[in-house]
């Protein structure tokens, strides 16, 4: 299975960690509506080279519930929080890539497979859900 940024990931020992099996609904903050590729850049690309050698920085930061995503967004510094315009959701399957819970059990790191189109995989959260 080739993941997005596989060449960079291969340089980090033990990356990524063993993932969880099964489907998981995950939520992600996004930068613009409509969705664009900038909303799916890992931290390693946004803050390069600062995070080049940190495994989870090559995955996408996601959350296990809308409530968790909203709480995490509110806990960001105001300047950072203001960059995000909405929250997107996706049903992530084992065929989409590797997903695993981090130390904060509500936060997931998702390493998408190279061929997964994240712009069609994720959808804006319905305003009624918010």
C-alpha angles and dihedrals in degrees: 000000000000116000127201106274091016093156091057093042091053089062092063116078114238093006123178106023120230108289133225118260124231137039120311131184108225133185129209135186112242133204102216146017117254095042116257135182093260088071089062102050114120120234090252090067096040095050101027132196092011095077101028094117098042112098100210090050088071092056129068121262110236138161134227097231141019089245092054091048092050092048092049091048091052090051093057119099110272094248092052094042092054091061091068121079104181147346125258129202135205139176101233117203131189087258090061097061141272123325129179140166117250127212089288097065092211092058121079131190112216121198105193122209114253094251097049112112102217092189090065096031094061126054132191114266109255110255089232090063092055 
